[in-house]
Amino acid sequence: MSIILAIVVLLGIWALRLMEQAFQRQEFSRMLAGTLVATAAGGLLTCYFLMSDILRLLFYLQAHSSSSYAQDLLSDLSWLD
């Protein structure tokens, strides 16, 4: 978690620096690059939160695999092992 958070913060700082330079020099390409970097940071954070929820669910199902629903779901995902 801390590595992902550090990467997102660094991407955010980089995006802000790109946008600041673009504003000072009136360059559209740097503004576009800053926007793309900020979007990438947001996408990385979104993917992390989605994957953490899915992995939390899978670990919970694996620990409580007594129900038939959990066994069916885990057997469908057996190719992940």
C-alpha positions in Angstrom: 0.0 0.0 0.0 2.7 2.5 0.9 4.6 1.8 -2.3 1.5 2.4 -4.4 0.7 5.6 -2.4 4.3 6.9 -2.9 4.1 6.3 -6.6 0.7 8.1 -6.9 2.1 11.1 -4.9 5.2 11.3 -7.1 3.0 11.1 -10.2 0.8 13.9 -8.8 3.9 16.1 -8.0 5.3 15.5 -11.5 1.9 16.3 -13.1 1.7 19.6 -11.1 5.3 20.5 -12.2 4.5 19.8 -15.8 1.3 21.9 -15.6 3.1 24.8 -13.9 5.8 24.8 -16.6 3.1 24.7 -19.3 1.4 27.7 -17.7 4.6 29.7 -17.5 5.7 28.9 -21.1 2.2 28.8 -22.6 2.8 25.3 -24.0 -0.2 23.1 -24.7 1.9 19.9 -25.0 3.1 20.1 -21.4 -0.4 20.8 -20.2 -1.6 17.7 -22.0 1.3 15.6 -20.6 0.5 16.8 -17.1 -3.1 15.9 -17.6 -2.2 12.4 -18.8 0.2 11.9 -15.9 -2.6 12.9 -13.4 -5.0 10.6 -15.1 -2.5 7.8 -14.9 -2.1 8.4 -11.1 -5.9 8.3 -10.7 -6.2 5.2 -12.7 -3.4 3.5 -10.7 -5.2 4.4 -7.4 -8.5 3.2 -8.7 -7.1 -0.2 -9.9 -5.4 -0.6 -6.6 -8.6 -0.1 -4.6 -10.6 -2.4 -6.9 -8.0 -5.2 -6.7 -7.7 -4.9 -2.9 -11.5 -5.4 -2.6 -11.5 -8.4 -4.9 -8.5 -10.0 -3.1 -10.0 -9.3 0.3 -13.2 -11.1 -0.9 -11.2 -14.1 -2.3 -9.2 -14.4 0.9 -12.4 -14.3 3.0 -14.0 -17.0 0.8 -10.9 -19.2 1.0 -10.9 -18.9 4.8 -14.7 -19.6 5.0 -15.0 -22.2 2.2 -17.6 -24.2 4.0 -20.5 -22.7 2.1 -21.4 -24.1 -1.4 -21.3 -20.6 -3.0 -17.7 -20.1 -1.8 -16.7 -23.6 -3.0 -18.2 -22.9 -6.4 -16.6 -19.5 -6.8 -13.2 -20.8 -5.7 -13.4 -23.8 -8.0 -14.1 -21.4 -10.9 -11.0 -19.4 -10.0 -8.8 -22.5 -9.5 -6.8 -21.5 -12.6 -5.3 -18.6 -10.7 -3.3 -20.9 -8.5 
